[in-house]
Amino acid sequence: MPETSAQAAGGDLTLLGLPVQIGTMLFQLVVFLLLVYLLQRYAWPYVARALEERRERIRADLEEAARQRAEAQALIEEQRRLLDEARAKAEEILRRSERIAEEERERMLEEARQAVEKIRADAQADIARAKEEAILALRREAVELSIAMAEKILAREVEAKGDRTYLEKLLEEVSR
């Protein structure tokens, strides 16, 4: 390989096929070590504190999330319990209302039966009363006809007042 003018000066090396100048490399190493020292001495505490604060903030956020998750789970369980209670109450109300409706239906049926029986009894009483009235009216009519016929027959034959009273008593007895 041909040498360059920098290599002829004698301070150059070839490392991994690349030319390296020792003076520049030493200067860069000193600057790098100085930079690491300065960063470690002055910047690292701030970076470490920021990282620690971030770690604490993340830990606190995780704890808060776990607490909130536990609260949410407790609320979910409470809601389930309340929902179960509400369902049980609704079923109880439904059963009670069905029972009350059945009792009311039975009461109304009984009232209707009693009303029908009263109407039937009243109708039978009205029929019996009408029958009695018809029989009495028929008897009166028969008695009146009998009296009228008897008066006509007896008016010809009886002239004395005493006989007439006797006949009226007889007609009254017959009409009973």
Contacts in CASP RR format, 6 or more apart in sequence:
PFRMAT RR
TARGET T0000
AUTHOR 0000-0000-0000
METHOD contacts of the structure
MODEL  1
MPETSAQAAGGDLTLLGLPVQIGTMLFQLVVFLLLVYLLQRYAWPYVARA
LEERRERIRADLEEAARQRAEAQALIEEQRRLLDEARAKAEEILRRSERI
AEEERERMLEEARQAVEKIRADAQADIARAKEEAILALRREAVELSIAMA
EKILAREVEAKGDRTYLEKLLEEVSR
4 19 0 8 1.000
6 12 0 8 1.000
6 19 0 8 1.000
6 21 0 8 1.000
7 19 0 8 1.000
11 21 0 8 1.000
11 22 0 8 1.000
11 23 0 8 1.000
12 19 0 8 1.000
12 20 0 8 1.000
12 21 0 8 1.000
12 22 0 8 1.000
13 19 0 8 1.000
13 20 0 8 1.000
13 21 0 8 1.000
13 22 0 8 1.000
14 20 0 8 1.000
139 175 0 8 1.000
140 175 0 8 1.000
143 171 0 8 1.000
143 174 0 8 1.000
143 175 0 8 1.000
146 171 0 8 1.000
146 174 0 8 1.000
146 175 0 8 1.000
147 171 0 8 1.000
150 167 0 8 1.000
150 171 0 8 1.000
154 163 0 8 1.000
154 164 0 8 1.000
154 167 0 8 1.000
158 164 0 8 1.000
158 167 0 8 1.000
END
